[in-house]
Amino acid sequence: MSFVFKVLIKAILLVFFVFASGISAMSLKDAYKNEFLIGVALANKDLTNSSITTIANNEFNTVTAEFGMKMTSILPESGVYNFAWTDQLFGFVKKSGHFVVGHTLVWHKALPEWLFCDRMGQKLKRDQLLLKLQQHINTYVGRYRGQVLGWDVVNEAFNYDGSFRNSPWLEIIGEDYIEKAFEFAHQADPNAELYYNDYGLVNPKKQAAVVALVKRLKKKGIPIHAVGIQGHYSLTYPDLNKLDKTIARFAKLGVKVMITELDVSVLPFPGVEERGEDAVISAERLIELNPYPNQLPDEIQQQLTSRYRDLFCVFLKHQSAVSRVTFWGLTDSRSWRNNWPIEGRTDYPLLFDRALNAKPVVDALLELPASRDDFCNF
Ligand code: GLA
């Protein structure tokens, strides 16, 4: 068989494989290579699932740990650091070439209880906790110095009314715990980018609090490189004009903007009284709240596709400021949205279905950068 003939056969087989498997020849990371990084959150068990790591390798260039880098994961109740999984993650990215986003250094959740007490069980004083925070950040950020693109230094520090969210950090250290965390992170890895990350940032008061934080840090010469807009969205939330203005407002401050935890729920959002462990929901209402337990109707699939397309139109409009868009998971089957804001529903918020097939939204997003004039009104 001649060489040319062999090459031809291979090319035909490749086209056939791509066509038959529904995988588009171009990847998301390539389609957006001139726009922004495209990331995915991986859960601990995802790293040992080769079907998932293959898609993560092909489609994405950035990884965030869904749980594995949070405080209780590396600093469990024993009080002894456990870097087994994070080391595994860094081993994985060494081969795959992904950028890692460190998520997250300071949060009001995933906290080991002993952290805020001394050996006698007494609550720490400000200076003691600051020292502990500094040592922790030094150990953790220092261990992976030079290997992390950027850290979510502080996560979710504000309430919707713009006030500081209550947490042991706020209670013991005071409002400047945020500034201190950024300073410590910068000392530990001067080349890492440092981010403030939060949800609900289209809300005017919360947004104003984050704008004030960025200005405060900049005025004091404390490095902050980006605001992370989490992006836990739905078919109707947020209003695209508000999102457009939110990104523009942060961009004007001279920081990058990242969409850090993108997922789009297709399910109805329960009322406040329907959430929480004690909520009593009738059987009829449960059916209303969980309308697609077996499969996603075509009509809703199309709505999901066009919603993602619209969101990406907004991101593309701000492409000079938006440096990364990260999806909060890869497959619907493992998304936290199946269990939030209420447990046990069947949601379809991500790009790959429960059998790990690319949903129609993937093709739509692949085509968008080249055809944005046909689709985007922004
Ligand atoms: C927040 C956190 C994430 C994750 C999600 C729920 O957005 O920042 O780390 O815990 O909640 O999955």
Residues whose N, C-alpha, C, O or C-beta is under 5 A from the ligand:
A	BS01	GLA	E66 W336
